[in-house]
Amino acid sequence: MAGAGLWWTAGAAPAAPEVVRLGTPDASAAVTPAASTGADKLEKFKGAEPKPMPPLSFVDADGRRVDLADFKDRVVLLNLWATWCGPCVKEMPSLDRLQAQLGGDAFQVVALSLDRGGRTAVEPFYRKTGVEHLALFLDPASESMKTLSLRGLPTTILVDPEGRELGRVEGAVEWDSPEVVAFLRQFLGHGGGPARDRGVMKTGG
């Protein structure tokens, strides 16, 4: 798989990816060495047993509460990130392109920002980097950090249509690379409800 991320299933021991560690004196500088990964690393993930996820709520661009359960019947790629996180910034354009390519009734990228500044921090970043297809979701209190037992950012969790965790990856990934897109397409056999536009950030003039 392109990028520095490594999928692992619940209970499996992860390798050391390129992530910004949380809770360090200087989080922006606390980056571990990147792990070398390939598409073959995803093989063990394919047979993963779904793991129940704890209830998770956050807010959209208008301050309205959003629950992860609202995305039931879709495969969700839940990406936990922040504008001060170098690896997060690196992968954001590819997440935007992935949403443009696969987003719809069966799939959605949920990019959840942990920036303390909330919308005032994320909105200019989206505009500056040309993000057009990702909805804006915010967790300024970083409650998801404890709820999901995050070790660092970025962390991306693949959630099945029943709201269960299939696996997670730490580190920047080229999400729209052919091998990653092909991997994700395997999980899109379920339909879903109408497409949701909640919190979509309009970056045009």
N, CA, C and O of each residue as an XYZ file, in Angstrom:
820
protein
N       0.850     -1.190      0.000
C       0.000      0.000      0.000
C       0.880      1.231      0.000
O       1.870      1.293      0.728
N       0.531      2.191     -0.794
C       1.308      3.424     -0.850
C       1.178      4.177      0.448
O       0.125      4.150      1.086
N       2.237      4.847      0.844
C       2.195      5.652      2.059
C       2.879      4.942      3.210
O       3.456      3.867      3.043
N       2.807      5.558      4.383
C       3.535      5.037      5.524
C       2.634      4.318      6.505
O       3.075      3.976      7.602
N       1.397      4.080      6.144
C       0.458      3.460      7.069
C       0.530      1.955      7.034
O       1.043      1.371      6.079
N       0.018      1.322      8.074
C      -0.026     -0.126      8.142
C      -1.339     -0.544      8.788
O      -1.613     -0.201      9.939
N      -2.142     -1.280      8.046
C      -3.402     -1.769      8.608
C      -3.103     -2.865      9.614
O      -2.192     -3.669      9.416
N      -3.871     -2.894     10.690
C      -3.807     -4.064     11.542
C      -5.190     -4.322     12.105
O      -6.007     -3.409     12.230
N      -5.442     -5.578     12.444
C      -6.733     -5.964     12.977
C      -6.728     -5.797     14.481
O      -5.675     -5.625     15.095
N      -7.911     -5.848     15.071
C      -8.018     -5.723     16.513
C      -7.203     -6.820     17.190
O      -7.352     -8.001     16.874
N      -6.346     -6.424     18.115
C      -5.558     -7.392     18.842
C      -4.205     -7.687     18.222
O      -3.356     -8.306     18.863
N      -3.990     -7.256     16.984
C      -2.702     -7.497     16.333
C      -1.709     -6.423     16.741
O      -2.098     -5.286     17.004
N      -0.457     -6.766     16.795
C       0.574     -5.803     17.190
C       0.986     -4.971     15.997
O       1.491     -5.516     15.015
N       0.780     -3.641     16.054
C       1.122     -2.781     14.927
C       2.612     -2.473     14.859
O       3.314     -2.516     15.869
N       3.082     -2.166     13.664
C       4.462     -1.729     13.508
C       4.540     -0.248     13.861
O       3.524      0.368     14.183
N       5.725      0.319     13.803
C       5.913      1.730     14.152
C       5.767      2.591     12.908
O       6.699      2.671     12.108
N       4.609      3.243     12.723
C       4.387      4.057     11.537
C       4.807      5.496     11.759
O       5.228      5.874     12.852
N       4.688      6.290     10.714
C       4.994      7.717     10.809
C       3.765      8.438     11.322
O       2.831      8.709     10.567
N       3.770      8.748     12.614
C       2.638      9.432     13.224
C       3.147     10.523     14.150
O       4.292     10.490     14.602
N       2.280     11.489     14.425
C       2.571     12.483     15.444
C       1.995     11.958     16.743
O       0.781     11.800     16.870
N       2.852     11.689     17.698
C       2.413     11.138     18.970
C       1.608     12.168     19.756
O       1.932     13.355     19.772
N       0.559     11.689     20.402
C      -0.287     12.574     21.189
C       0.244     12.678     22.608
O       0.798     11.724     23.154
N       0.065     13.865     23.201
C       0.455     14.066     24.579
C       1.938     14.292     24.788
O       2.420     14.176     25.915
N       2.681     14.612     23.731
C       4.109     14.890     23.867
C       4.323     16.377     24.047
O       3.465     17.162     23.644
N       5.446     16.805     24.644
C       5.695     18.233     24.848
C       5.635     19.031     23.555
O       5.109     20.144     23.538
N       6.169     18.474     22.469
C       6.147     19.164     21.190
C       5.610     18.195     20.153
O       6.371     17.552     19.429
N       4.284     18.099     20.090
C       3.650     17.092     19.241
C       4.031     17.253     17.787
O       4.143     16.262     17.065
N       4.232     18.485     17.343
C       4.535     18.710     15.938
C       5.879     18.120     15.536
O       6.122     17.887     14.353
N       6.759     17.875     16.513
C       8.082     17.348     16.195
C       8.223     15.873     16.555
O       9.224     15.241     16.216
N       7.210     15.321     17.248
C       7.310     13.946     17.722
C       6.822     12.980     16.665
O       5.687     12.505     16.717
N       7.682     12.694     15.708
C       7.334     11.805     14.615
C       8.229     10.587     14.650
O       9.451     10.717     14.727
N       7.636      9.398     14.594
C       8.420      8.178     14.595
C       8.818      7.827     13.173
O       8.186      8.305     12.231
N       9.849      7.003     12.985
C      10.278      6.627     11.640
C       9.167      5.938     10.879
O       8.354      5.225     11.467
N       9.126      6.145      9.575
C       8.100      5.542      8.744
C       8.364      4.058      8.567
O       9.510      3.628      8.435
N       7.294      3.286      8.567
C       7.407      1.866      8.327
C       7.237      1.606      6.841
O       6.411      2.233      6.179
N       8.035      0.665      6.319
C       7.922      0.315      4.917
C       6.773     -0.662      4.758
O       6.768     -1.713      5.399
N       5.793     -0.338      3.911
C       4.632     -1.185      3.738
C       4.354     -1.402      2.264
O       4.855     -0.676      1.406
N       3.533     -2.432      1.982
C       3.131     -2.736      0.619
C       1.718     -3.263      0.620
O       1.131     -3.477      1.680
N       1.165     -3.476     -0.563
C      -0.211     -3.943     -0.675
C      -0.401     -5.294      0.005
O      -1.494     -5.602      0.482
N       0.664     -6.107      0.053
C       0.549     -7.436      0.660
C       0.259     -7.350      2.157
O      -0.237     -8.308      2.750
N       0.568     -6.193      2.773
C       0.317     -6.020      4.201
C      -1.177     -6.040      4.519
O      -1.569     -6.234      5.670
N      -2.002     -5.841      3.502
C      -3.443     -5.785      3.720
C      -4.094     -7.159      3.738
O      -5.270     -7.274      4.081
N      -3.361     -8.198      3.378
C      -3.952     -9.519      3.254
C      -4.586    -10.002      4.555
O      -5.700    -10.524      4.543
N      -3.887     -9.832      5.675
C      -4.427    -10.316      6.949
C      -5.641     -9.497      7.391
O      -6.476     -9.960      8.167
N      -5.714     -8.281      6.880
C      -6.822     -7.401      7.244
C      -8.128     -7.843      6.600
O      -9.203     -7.621      7.157
N      -8.039     -8.468      5.430
C      -9.227     -8.844      4.678
C     -10.116     -9.814      5.445
O     -11.338     -9.785      5.293
N      -9.520    -10.670      6.263
C     -10.315    -11.643      6.994
C     -10.610    -11.218      8.419
O     -10.931    -12.056      9.262
N     -10.507     -9.934      8.697
C     -10.670     -9.438     10.062
C     -12.092     -9.628     10.574
O     -13.064     -9.487      9.831
N     -12.189     -9.949     11.843
C     -13.488    -10.018     12.505
C     -13.889     -8.603     12.914
O     -13.114     -7.915     13.578
N     -15.097     -8.154     12.528
C     -15.537     -6.800     12.915
C     -15.535     -6.638     14.429
O     -15.892     -7.555     15.169
N     -15.130     -5.462     14.870
C     -15.046     -5.164     16.297
C     -16.030     -4.044     16.638
O     -16.030     -3.007     15.975
N     -16.873     -4.235     17.665
C     -17.817     -3.178     18.041
C     -17.083     -1.878     18.354
O     -16.013     -1.884     18.963
N     -17.678     -0.759     17.926
C     -17.090      0.540     18.223
C     -17.897      1.255     19.298
O     -19.119      1.112     19.347
N     -17.239      2.015     20.153
C     -17.975      2.775     21.166
C     -18.744      3.912     20.500
O     -18.369      4.352     19.413
N     -19.808      4.393     21.129
C     -20.531      5.545     20.576
C     -19.583      6.722     20.406
O     -18.764      7.005     21.280
N     -19.702      7.406     19.270
C     -18.825      8.535     18.980
C     -19.646      9.668     18.401
O     -20.386      9.475     17.436
N     -19.519     10.848     18.983
C     -20.235     12.017     18.477
C     -19.269     13.176     18.329
O     -18.250     13.254     19.015
N     -19.613     14.076     17.415
C     -18.804     15.261     17.133
C     -19.746     16.292     16.543
O     -20.961     16.117     16.634
N     -19.243     17.351     15.947
C     -20.120     18.372     15.367
C     -19.721     18.640     13.930
O     -18.597     18.355     13.517
N     -20.668     19.199     13.166
C     -20.382     19.553     11.780
C     -20.016     21.035     11.703
O     -19.822     21.689     12.728
N     -19.926     21.552     10.493
C     -19.485     22.937     10.293
C     -20.425     23.944     10.926
O     -20.016     25.059     11.247
N     -21.688     23.560     11.110
C     -22.676     24.463     11.685
C     -22.880     24.236     13.174
O     -23.781     24.821     13.776
N     -22.046     23.387     13.773
C     -22.150     23.137     15.200
C     -23.205     22.128     15.576
O     -23.497     21.957     16.760
N     -23.786     21.452     14.600
C     -24.804     20.449     14.880
C     -24.155     19.123     15.250
O     -23.135     18.739     14.677
N     -24.745     18.437     16.198
C     -24.217     17.141     16.628
C     -24.353     16.108     15.515
O     -25.376     16.024     14.837
N     -23.294     15.329     15.351
C     -23.265     14.228     14.400
C     -22.794     12.995     15.153
O     -21.828     13.062     15.913
N     -23.463     11.877     14.950
C     -23.046     10.614     15.541
C     -22.496      9.715     14.452
O     -22.995      9.714     13.327
N     -21.473      8.953     14.785
C     -20.939      8.010     13.812
C     -22.044      7.069     13.338
O     -22.036      6.615     12.194
N     -22.989      6.782     14.223
C     -24.098      5.897     13.878
C     -24.978      6.483     12.767
O     -25.732      5.749     12.128
N     -24.889      7.788     12.533
C     -25.662      8.406     11.459
C     -25.248      7.882     10.089
O     -25.995      8.006      9.118
N     -24.059      7.297     10.017
C     -23.542      6.812      8.736
C     -23.776      5.318      8.545
O     -23.161      4.689      7.683
N     -24.666      4.758      9.351
C     -24.994      3.336      9.234
C     -25.417      3.024      7.799
O     -26.036      3.855      7.135
N     -25.087      1.849      7.336
C     -25.352      1.370      5.975
C     -24.322      1.860      4.967
O     -24.434      1.575      3.775
N     -23.329      2.587      5.435
C     -22.220      2.969      4.571
C     -20.926      2.417      5.140
O     -20.799      2.210      6.347
N     -19.971      2.184      4.257
C     -18.606      1.948      4.700
C     -18.019      3.331      4.953
O     -18.108      4.217      4.104
N     -17.423      3.507      6.118
C     -16.869      4.804      6.501
C     -15.360      4.684      6.712
O     -14.883      3.773      7.389
N     -14.634      5.607      6.127
C     -13.206      5.728      6.395
C     -13.077      6.923      7.344
O     -13.088      8.077      6.917
N     -12.955      6.622      8.628
C     -12.893      7.657      9.661
C     -11.443      8.063      9.889
O     -10.636      7.282     10.394
N     -11.127      9.294      9.510
C      -9.760      9.796      9.601
C      -9.658     10.838     10.706
O     -10.312     11.879     10.638
N      -8.850     10.569     11.715
C      -8.620     11.501     12.816
C      -7.344     12.287     12.510
O      -6.282     11.704     12.296
N      -7.462     13.621     12.493
C      -6.356     14.444     12.021
C      -6.371     15.818     12.677
O      -7.268     16.142     13.455
N      -5.356     16.624     12.348
C      -5.294     18.010     12.820
C      -4.407     18.801     11.869
O      -3.523     18.236     11.225
N      -4.638     20.091     11.780
C      -3.876     20.934     10.856
C      -2.416     21.086     11.260
O      -1.572     21.409     10.424
N      -2.106     20.854     12.551
C      -0.730     20.981     13.023
C       0.067     19.685     12.870
O       1.240     19.625     13.239
N      -0.562     18.673     12.338
C       0.050     17.354     12.183
C       0.585     17.199     10.759
O      -0.191     17.113      9.808
N       1.912     17.165     10.613
C       2.522     17.084      9.294
C       2.044     15.917      8.440
O       1.659     16.131      7.290
N       2.054     14.675      8.964
C       1.578     13.544      8.170
C       0.097     13.686      7.783
O      -0.319     13.223      6.721
N      -0.690     14.330      8.654
C      -2.113     14.542      8.353
C      -2.263     15.463      7.142
O      -3.035     15.187      6.223
N      -1.516     16.551      7.164
C      -1.562     17.519      6.066
C      -1.148     16.847      4.764
O      -1.722     17.109      3.707
N      -0.155     15.985      4.852
C       0.362     15.289      3.675
C      -0.699     14.435      2.992
O      -0.768     14.397      1.763
N      -1.528     13.748      3.779
C      -2.486     12.817      3.182
C      -3.851     13.430      2.871
O      -4.668     12.796      2.203
N      -4.111     14.645      3.342
C      -5.440     15.224      3.170
C      -5.867     15.354      1.706
O      -7.015     15.033      1.401
N      -5.009     15.806      0.783
C      -5.438     15.887     -0.615
C      -5.877     14.538     -1.182
O      -6.826     14.474     -1.963
N      -5.187     13.454     -0.792
C      -5.565     12.141     -1.314
C      -6.880     11.667     -0.715
O      -7.636     10.955     -1.376
N      -7.166     12.048      0.525
C      -8.467     11.730      1.117
C      -9.587     12.462      0.373
O     -10.660     11.908      0.137
N      -9.314     13.711      0.013
C     -10.293     14.494     -0.733
C     -10.565     13.854     -2.097
O     -11.713     13.770     -2.533
N      -9.515     13.411     -2.756
C      -9.679     12.756     -4.058
C     -10.388     11.412     -3.912
O     -11.168     11.024     -4.781
N     -10.119     10.698     -2.812
C     -10.795      9.420     -2.576
C     -12.292      9.628     -2.406
O     -13.093      8.872     -2.955
N     -12.674     10.660     -1.638
C     -14.085     10.957     -1.459
C     -14.737     11.303     -2.789
O     -15.871     10.901     -3.048
N     -14.032     12.043     -3.630
C     -14.570     12.398     -4.945
C     -14.760     11.157     -5.806
O     -15.690     11.088     -6.610
N     -13.890     10.193     -5.638
C     -13.925      8.992     -6.461
C     -14.928      7.949     -5.977
O     -15.639      7.354     -6.787
N     -14.994      7.718     -4.651
C     -15.836      6.648     -4.118
C     -17.027      7.132     -3.309
O     -17.951      6.361     -3.049
N     -17.019      8.388     -2.909
C     -18.069      8.893     -2.031
C     -19.458      8.778     -2.628
O     -19.647      8.998     -3.824
N     -20.443      8.429     -1.786
C     -21.815      8.279     -2.252
C     -22.633      7.495     -1.255
O     -22.354      7.533     -0.056
N     -23.638      6.786     -1.728
C     -24.536      6.045     -0.848
C     -23.849      4.905     -0.103
O     -24.311      4.501      0.964
N     -22.757      4.385     -0.648
C     -22.123      3.214     -0.057
C     -20.840      3.523      0.695
O     -20.332      2.667      1.419
N     -20.306      4.728      0.539
C     -19.003      5.028      1.122
C     -18.868      6.507      1.440
O     -19.359      7.359      0.700
N     -18.194      6.807      2.557
C     -17.886      8.192      2.871
C     -16.618      8.290      3.695
O     -16.389      7.516      4.625
N     -15.801      9.265      3.327
C     -14.659      9.634      4.154
C     -15.165     10.623      5.201
O     -15.746     11.652      4.856
N     -14.950     10.317      6.463
C     -15.288     11.233      7.550
C     -13.973     11.707      8.146
O     -13.354     11.005      8.946
N     -13.550     12.902      7.750
C     -12.305     13.482      8.242
C     -12.634     14.302      9.489
O     -13.225     15.378      9.398
N     -12.249     13.786     10.640
C     -12.609     14.409     11.916
C     -11.416     15.159     12.491
O     -10.429     14.554     12.911
N     -11.518     16.475     12.505
C     -10.428     17.325     12.993
C     -10.423     17.415     14.511
O     -11.468     17.589     15.138
N      -9.225     17.293     15.098
C      -9.061     17.451     16.532
C      -8.468     18.814     16.885
O      -7.994     19.020     18.002
N      -8.496     19.739     15.933
C      -7.973     21.078     16.190
C      -8.772     21.779     17.274
O     -10.002     21.782     17.232
N      -8.087     22.373     18.244
C      -8.773     23.099     19.312
C      -9.536     24.300     18.785
O     -10.551     24.699     19.355
N      -9.043     24.878     17.686
C      -9.696     26.045     17.111
C     -10.958     25.722     16.342
O     -11.657     26.632     15.897
N     -11.266     24.450     16.177
C     -12.483     24.063     15.492
C     -12.566     24.597     14.071
O     -11.597     24.536     13.314
N     -13.711     25.113     13.724
C     -13.957     25.584     12.359
C     -12.988     26.693     11.950
O     -12.571     26.754     10.793
N     -12.627     27.565     12.886
C     -11.748     28.683     12.533
C     -10.350     28.202     12.133
O      -9.621     28.915     11.444
N      -9.983     27.003     12.561
C      -8.688     26.441     12.179
C      -8.796     25.616     10.905
O      -7.903     25.645     10.058
N      -9.896     24.880     10.775
C     -10.014     23.932      9.662
C     -10.502     24.577      8.377
O     -10.027     24.229      7.296
N     -11.433     25.501      8.473
C     -11.999     26.115      7.273
C     -10.925     26.777      6.394
O     -10.910     26.543      5.186
N     -10.028     27.595      6.964
C      -8.978     28.194      6.126
C      -8.038     27.139      5.541
O      -7.550     27.291      4.421
N      -7.786     26.073      6.298
C      -6.919     25.011      5.803
C      -7.544     24.322      4.597
O      -6.864     24.077      3.600
N      -8.830     24.010      4.682
C      -9.534     23.397      3.555
C      -9.448     24.297      2.324
O      -9.189     23.838      1.212
N      -9.669     25.576      2.553
C      -9.666     26.512      1.431
C      -8.259     26.618      0.820
O      -8.103     26.614     -0.401
N      -7.254     26.712      1.672
C      -5.873     26.868      1.207
C      -5.389     25.651      0.426
O      -4.675     25.786     -0.568
N      -5.784     24.456      0.881
C      -5.308     23.230      0.253
C      -6.231     22.737     -0.864
O      -5.943     21.724     -1.501
N      -7.328     23.439     -1.103
C      -8.215     23.077     -2.194
C      -9.106     21.884     -1.912
O      -9.566     21.227     -2.846
N      -9.361     21.588     -0.639
C     -10.265     20.489     -0.289
C     -11.687     20.881     -0.670
O     -12.198     21.896     -0.199
N     -12.321     20.090     -1.511
C     -13.652     20.415     -2.024
C     -14.697     19.347     -1.761
O     -15.895     19.620     -1.844
N     -14.262     18.133     -1.446
C     -15.207     17.026     -1.397
C     -15.420     16.454      0.002
O     -16.284     15.598      0.192
N     -14.652     16.910      0.972
C     -14.788     16.409      2.328
C     -15.697     17.301      3.157
O     -15.566     18.525      3.147
N     -16.616     16.677      3.872
C     -17.428     17.421      4.824
C     -16.540     17.837      5.988
O     -15.523     17.201      6.265
N     -16.930     18.899      6.661
C     -16.153     19.406      7.780
C     -16.750     18.871      9.077
O     -17.887     19.188      9.428
N     -15.969     18.057      9.783
C     -16.394     17.492     11.055
C     -15.353     17.842     12.114
O     -14.151     17.792     11.849
N     -15.815     18.195     13.312
C     -14.938     18.775     14.325
C     -15.081     18.112     15.690
O     -16.179     17.758     16.118
N     -13.948     17.954     16.356
C     -13.898     17.453     17.731
C     -12.866     18.297     18.476
O     -11.800     17.795     18.832
N     -13.173     19.579     18.715
C     -12.189     20.484     19.322
C     -11.751     20.085     20.727
O     -10.676     20.489     21.171
N     -12.553     19.307     21.426
C     -12.178     18.849     22.766
C     -11.374     17.556     22.715
O     -10.946     17.049     23.752
N     -11.168     17.019     21.513
C     -10.400     15.783     21.312
C     -10.941     14.609     22.119
O     -10.179     13.758     22.579
N     -12.260     14.569     22.288
C     -12.861     13.470     23.040
C     -12.673     12.130     22.330
O     -12.594     11.085     22.975
N     -12.602     12.169     21.007
C     -12.428     10.930     20.250
C     -11.082     10.279     20.533
O     -10.912      9.076     20.334
N     -10.127     11.076     20.997
C      -8.795     10.564     21.291
C      -8.865      9.457     22.344
O      -8.230      8.411     22.206
N      -9.641      9.704     23.391
C      -9.789      8.712     24.456
C     -10.794      7.641     24.060
O     -10.583      6.456     24.314
N     -11.883      8.065     23.439
C     -12.938      7.121     23.066
C     -12.414      6.011     22.160
O     -12.789      4.848     22.306
N     -11.545      6.384     21.226
C     -11.044      5.426     20.239
C      -9.644      4.916     20.567
O      -9.045      4.188     19.776
N      -9.122      5.298     21.737
C      -7.798      4.848     22.181
C      -6.720      5.161     21.141
O      -5.955      4.283     20.742
N      -6.670      6.411     20.713
C      -5.692      6.804     19.710
C      -4.290      6.892     20.312
O      -4.111      7.334     21.446
N      -3.309      6.463     19.531
C      -1.911      6.583     19.936
C      -1.249      7.781     19.292
O      -0.275      8.315     19.824
N      -1.765      8.211     18.150
C      -1.174      9.333     17.442
C      -2.017      9.717     16.247
O      -3.032      9.084     15.957
N      -1.592     10.749     15.561
C      -2.285     11.235     14.373
C      -1.346     11.199     13.175
O      -0.144     11.407     13.336
N      -1.865     10.940     11.974
C      -3.246     10.553     11.722
C      -3.501      9.084     12.057
O      -2.618      8.238     11.921
N      -4.719      8.804     12.494
C      -5.199      7.435     12.649
C      -6.460      7.321     11.818
O      -7.344      8.174     11.905
N      -6.548      6.280     11.017
C      -7.707      6.088     10.143
C      -8.323      4.732     10.432
O      -7.630      3.714     10.447
N      -9.629      4.725     10.662
C     -10.360      3.504     11.020
C     -11.370      3.178      9.929
O     -12.141      4.040      9.508
N     -11.363      1.944      9.481
C     -12.339      1.503      8.497
C     -13.528      0.909      9.233
O     -13.381     -0.021     10.026
N     -14.709      1.458      8.962
C     -15.933      1.076      9.670
C     -16.899      0.440      8.673
O     -17.139      0.987      7.596
N     -17.447     -0.708      9.037
C     -18.349     -1.391      8.110
C     -19.757     -0.796      8.175
O     -20.018      0.049      9.031
N     -20.670     -1.213      7.295
C     -22.017     -0.620      7.264
C     -22.818     -0.815      8.547
O     -23.823     -0.136      8.755
N     -22.386     -1.735      9.410
C     -23.054     -1.949     10.689
C     -22.422     -1.124     11.810
O     -22.814     -1.247     12.970
N     -21.450     -0.289     11.462
C     -20.825      0.561     12.464
C     -19.738     -0.122     13.263
O     -19.393      0.339     14.352
N     -19.184     -1.220     12.743
C     -18.135     -1.960     13.446
C     -16.766     -1.678     12.837
O     -16.634     -1.474     11.630
N     -15.754     -1.670     13.695
C     -14.393     -1.432     13.219
C     -13.838     -2.670     12.533
O     -13.872     -3.767     13.089
N     -13.331     -2.486     11.330
C     -12.700     -3.573     10.594
C     -11.188     -3.567     10.763
O     -10.534     -4.600     10.619
N     -10.643     -2.407     11.068
C      -9.200     -2.280     11.252
C      -8.824     -0.817     11.252
O      -9.653      0.052     10.983
N      -7.559     -0.550     11.557
C      -7.100      0.836     11.583
C      -5.671      0.938     11.093
O      -4.922     -0.039     11.091
N      -5.312      2.128     10.683
C      -3.964      2.386     10.193
C      -3.463      3.686     10.795
O      -4.216      4.652     10.918
N      -2.195      3.708     11.167
C      -1.558      4.930     11.651
C      -0.583      5.411     10.591
O       0.137      4.612      9.993
N      -0.560      6.699     10.364
C       0.387      7.273      9.430
C      -0.245      7.698      8.127
O      -1.363      7.302      7.796
N       0.491      8.514      7.391
C      -0.003      9.049      6.125
C      -0.050      7.968      5.055
O       0.870      7.159      4.933
N      -1.127      7.962      4.286
C      -1.338      6.987      3.221
C      -1.763      7.731      1.959
O      -2.439      8.757      2.034
N      -1.370      7.216      0.814
C      -1.845      7.773     -0.453
C      -3.184      7.101     -0.751
O      -3.244      6.080     -1.436
N      -4.246      7.688     -0.226
C      -5.548      7.025     -0.184
C      -6.175      6.794     -1.544
O      -7.010      5.902     -1.689
N      -5.798      7.567     -2.533
C      -6.388      7.360     -3.859
C      -5.463      6.585     -4.788
O      -5.674      6.568     -6.000
N      -4.436      5.943     -4.228
C      -3.577      5.111     -5.060
C      -4.391      3.910     -5.548
O      -5.300      3.466     -4.846
N      -4.090      3.381     -6.721
C      -4.878      2.288     -7.299
C      -5.041      1.086     -6.375
O      -6.131      0.520     -6.285
N      -3.960      0.686     -5.681
C      -4.057     -0.491     -4.827
C      -4.946     -0.255     -3.610
O      -5.652     -1.165     -3.176
N      -4.919      0.955     -3.056
C      -5.761      1.256     -1.902
C      -7.226      1.350     -2.327
O      -8.105      0.834     -1.637
N      -7.492      1.998     -3.444
C      -8.865      2.104     -3.943
C      -9.427      0.717     -4.230
O     -10.577      0.434     -3.893
N      -8.630     -0.148     -4.848
C      -9.075     -1.506     -5.148
C      -9.379     -2.261     -3.862
O     -10.344     -3.024     -3.797
N      -8.548     -2.047     -2.830
C      -8.766     -2.687     -1.539
C     -10.091     -2.236     -0.927
O     -10.861     -3.060     -0.434
N     -10.353     -0.943     -0.956
C     -11.569     -0.412     -0.353
C     -12.816     -0.843     -1.116
O     -13.867     -1.061     -0.513
N     -12.710     -0.966     -2.422
C     -13.875     -1.358     -3.226
C     -14.418     -2.727     -2.825
O     -15.597     -3.012     -3.038
N     -13.578     -3.563     -2.254
C     -14.026     -4.894     -1.835
C     -15.110     -4.832     -0.770
O     -15.883     -5.775     -0.604
N     -15.161     -3.712     -0.047
C     -16.100     -3.586      1.063
C     -17.379     -2.838      0.681
O     -18.236     -2.613      1.536
N     -17.520     -2.454     -0.579
C     -18.632     -1.602     -0.977
C     -19.784     -2.372     -1.601
O     -20.418     -1.892     -2.541
N     -20.055     -3.547     -1.089
C     -21.159     -4.333     -1.626
C     -22.502     -3.974     -1.040
O     -23.532     -4.474     -1.493
N     -22.508     -3.105     -0.029
C     -23.762     -2.716      0.625
C     -24.202     -1.346      0.153
O     -23.388     -0.437     -0.007
N     -25.483     -1.209     -0.066
C     -26.036      0.100     -0.393
C     -26.262      0.896      0.869
O     -25.742      0.541      1.927
N     -27.024      1.958      0.780
C     -27.285      2.755      1.963
C     -28.380      3.753      1.710
O     -29.059      3.721      0.684
N     -28.538      4.638      2.665
C     -29.561      5.659      2.555
C     -29.117      6.762      1.632
O     -28.099      6.636      0.952
N     -29.876      7.851      1.599
C     -29.519      8.968      0.725
C     -28.200      9.591      1.130
O     -27.816      9.559      2.299
N     -27.508     10.158      0.154
C     -26.233     10.812      0.438
C     -26.446     11.968      1.390
O     -27.444     12.684      1.308
N     -25.483     12.147      2.307
C     -25.598     13.222      3.294
C     -24.668     14.360      2.914
O     -23.498     14.128      2.611
N     -25.172     15.581      2.927
C     -24.363     16.747      2.616
C     -24.008     17.527      3.871
O     -23.413     18.602      3.791
N     -24.373     16.987      5.034
C     -24.166     17.702      6.284
C     -22.715     18.090      6.456
O     -21.822     17.249      6.352
N     -22.480     19.361      6.717
C     -21.158     19.848      7.038
C     -20.221     20.003      5.865
O     -19.033     20.254      6.070
N     -20.700     19.865      4.647
C     -19.804     19.974      3.505
C     -19.228     21.383      3.436
O     -19.946     22.378      3.534
N     -17.921     21.435      3.267
C     -17.238     22.724      3.234
C     -17.138     23.200      1.800
O     -16.467     22.567      0.985
N     -17.789     24.299      1.479
C     -17.700     24.876      0.146
C     -16.454     25.758      0.075
O     -16.336     26.742      0.805
N     -15.537     25.397     -0.804
C     -14.291     26.162     -0.870
C     -14.240     27.092     -2.060
O     -13.291     27.860     -2.215
N     -15.240     27.029     -2.889
C     -15.267     27.947     -4.045
C     -15.606     29.351     -3.588
O     -16.006     29.548     -2.441
N     -15.453     30.331     -4.467
C     -15.655     31.735     -4.103
C     -17.007     32.071     -3.654
O     -17.279     33.225     -3.325
